[in-house]
Amino acid sequence: MPSNGEGTTGVEVTVAAAVDRAKDAVADHRLLAVGDEAWAKFLAVLDRPAASKPRLERLFAEEPLFE
């Protein structure tokens, strides 16, 4: 792909545009507006102990494919 005239390739321009778009999408979802009851439920879920996940533990114990 030809460069954009500023010493960058088309791929670099495309990646930069994708990163900018992703930042905009994330910025649009940073705030969470909920009522008091929903907020209390949300905090309760965060505060509860983690559940044991044997399948996940086995997966993390396996040798990585790409190392």
C-alpha positions, 0 to 999 in steps of 0.5 A: 500500500502506498504511503500517505506522504508523511513517511508512514505506510497505509498499514500504520495509518489504518492501525492508528485510525483503528486505535483512535476509534477504539479509544473513542468507543471506550471513552463513551462507556467509562461512566456507569449510571445506576440507582442505589439498589443496583449499585449495592448489588454490584458492590456485593458481587464484587465483594463476594469470594471468588468461586473455584473454577477447576477447568480454568485452573487446569487450563492455566496449568497447561504448557502454553502453545506459543512459548 
